[in-house]
Amino acid sequence: MSRRLPLILLLIALPLWLAASYGARYGFMEDGSWVGICADEAGRWECQLRSNLGLMIHFKVLGWVALVASVVAFFVPGRVGWWLAVLGMVFGLPALALYNTAFAVFALVIAGLRLVRKPRAV
């Protein structure tokens, strides 16, 4: 297995994850039909999910998780740090799409720097 294969797979998966995040934003959170459905039937699981996602957006949970994971990843050496940077990207892209841009942009830059950093010689 090539040493670059995980990075290549990551570069394929992250744009798909970003597209799914924007799909959730425009198809689920901003769609006016969901407002009417959830006003009538607030107990539906889709409405509960939409409500909880709204709370996560309000309290900037995705942005904070992405930022913390990215900052920790920047200082942790080896594979653990690399995977923490991936985790920062995984939480940072939906945060970017779901209105948490202030934290997400810093988290994505820090995680990206950690992902491309050359490994230290042992």
N, C-alpha and C positions, 0 to 999 in steps of 0.2 A: 504494500500500500504506500502510495506517495505521501510525503510529508505535507504536501500542500492540499491534499484531497479534502480534509475537514474544512479548510478555508474556502475552497471552491464550492463545496456543498453549502456552506454558510452564505456565500454570496448568491447562491441560487435561492435559498430558503428565505432570506431576509426580505427581498422585494415581494415575494408572495405573502409573507406575513404582514408587510406594510399595506398591500392591496386588501387583504382581509380586514385589517384595522379600519381602513377608509370605507370598506363595505359596511362594517358595523356602524360606523359613524353616520353615513348617509342613508343606509337602508334600514337602520334600526333606531338610532337615536334622533335623527332629524326628520324622519318620515312622519308626515302629518296624520296618516291613517292610524299609527300606533297611539297617538294621543287620544283619538276617539275611542279606540278599543280599550285602552287602559283606563279611560274615564268611566266607561260602562262596567268593565269587568276587571277590577284591580287585583283580584285574587289569582288571575292566570299566571302561570309560571313565566311566560314571556314578559309580562308586566312587572313581575317581581325582579326578574333579571335586569330589565331596563331601569328599574328604580335603583337597584344596587349599583349598576354601572354608573348611573347618574351621581350617586353618592361618592363613588370612587373618583369620579371626575372632579366633583366639588372639593373633596379633601385632598386632591392631587396624589392619591395613593400610588398610581403607576409611575408618576414622575419621581416620587421619593424613593421607591424601591429601585428604580433604574439608576438613580444617582448614587445611592448607597452601594449597590452592587458594583457599579463601575469604579467608584473611588476605592473600594476595598480591593477590587481586581487589579487596579493599577499598582498596588503595593505588594500583592501576594505573588510570589514567583511560581513558575512551572505551570503544569496543566490545570491546577486548581484556579489559578489566576486567569488563565485563558477561558475556562468555563464560566467563571464569574463575569467576565467581560461579555461572553455570549449571553448570559442571563441579563446583564444590563442592556444589551441590544434588544433582547426579546421583550423586555418591559418598556424600553425606551421608545420603540417604534409605535406601539399603540398609544403611549403617552403623547407622542408627537401628533398623532392623528386625532386624539381625543382631548384637545384643548389644554394639555399640560406642557406647552412648548418651552416655558421658562426653565424647567428642570430637565426636560427631555433632551434639549439641544446640548446641554453640557454633559449629560450622561452619555449620549451617543458619541460625542467627540472624545471623551475620556475612554470609553470602551473601545472605540475604533483605534485610538492610539495604543491601547494595550494589546489589541489583537494583532497589530502589525509590528509590534516591537520585536526586535531580534532577540532570540533566546541567549541568555548569558552562557559563556563558556565555563564548563565545570573544571 
